[in-house]
């Protein structure tokens, strides 16, 4: 009997499928490994920018440079990209005191000194590295959202001569893809405009994974990045194993467009059918509310009323605040908590006031997804009580979860998504463009 697997952290979790089950899709690709080193990819991208002159030709010895870096919730190889970039900047004669690295945490919690040291190594000691503060009083206005709300960004980025964004391009459940202009909004923007942007756009048709055409969530972020004068991006693109296979750099519009095209090919998996059971993983998301994101593609590949088995390997315990938030929503509508979520989002109110927007989006998405499918978490890092409080079933092993489902569904169809958070399901027609959160209110 063949064994299948999903990725959990850096480990392969193997399992068997009952003989009475019919596999519709095992979404693994035969991936060619990138023959070039990461350093070579970065250097090549800097020498061959897309839609832009070389970054070094934009710099002078007197330039004040803001390097805007995504936070640890993204797998971007930060040190490996920064090292050749900083060497190039040094060759231009720019003094270290003119270079600032801003960690684009958006509304996420600040990254600790210990974590930054681990991520950046010697770079952390040699250069000035700060966390963005979305609540700071000195944020600088750069324009307005289409709703009229004023957008403010980090003053050190606003006053820099050159702004360089470093991030990753992979599927995002509302922006289409991560990376690009997201380094500005929400990365270094103010809390109020981030909240306004997300609440206004997250439920609109078109705000969906894999879609950048007619996507209001994406278009507003693009507009803010333009207002903020994002000069240059350096973005990593991956294969389904989470390995970097390309670095795109240059104009934040043109380079991002090429990166997205590569991403569509790398992450795209044709959906052979909608299954009774989908087995997937949170990879590469392994932190707090981020683990909800891979439920999106799994839910879209599962029948309404079907089951999703979600394997997760957490970096640390789920935040107590997240668990309290799940309990709070359940108390609002004990029978149908998703109705409370929909009411809040339609009224453009956060589910939990003053909480980070990724927290609110993860929380809201979880209840909406669970209104369509039953979710079993496979984890040794989460207690049964905490899982039940969130509305999930829990088993310590994937075999146990499969056996529970087999007893309920002796004959079932199944989809296997070994790299859950990297998957971009591809359906016939325009299903992907209408499969964002708006599908729950239509």
Secondary structure, DSSP 8 states (H G I E B T S, - for coil): ---EEEEETTEEEEE---TT-EEEEE--------SS-HHHHHHHHHHS-BSS--GGGG--TT--EEEEEE-TTS---HHHHHHHHHHHHHHTT--GGGEEEEEE-TTS----HHHHHHHHTHHHHHSEEEE--TT-TT-EEEEE-TTS-EEEE-HHHHT-SEEEEEEEE-EETTTEESSGGGGTTTTTB-HHHHHHHHHHHTTSTT--TT--SS-HHHHHHHHHHHHTT--EEEEEEE-TTS-EEEEEEESTTHHHHHHHHHHHHHHEEE----EEEEEEE-TT--SGGGGGTTHHHHHHTEEEEEEEEEE---SS---HHHHHHHHHHHHH-SS-HHHHHHHHHHTT--SSTTS-HHHHHHHHHHHHHHTTSEEEEE-SSS-HHHHHHHT-EEESSHHHHHHHHHHH-SS-EEEE-TTGGG-EEE-STTGGGG-SGGGGT-
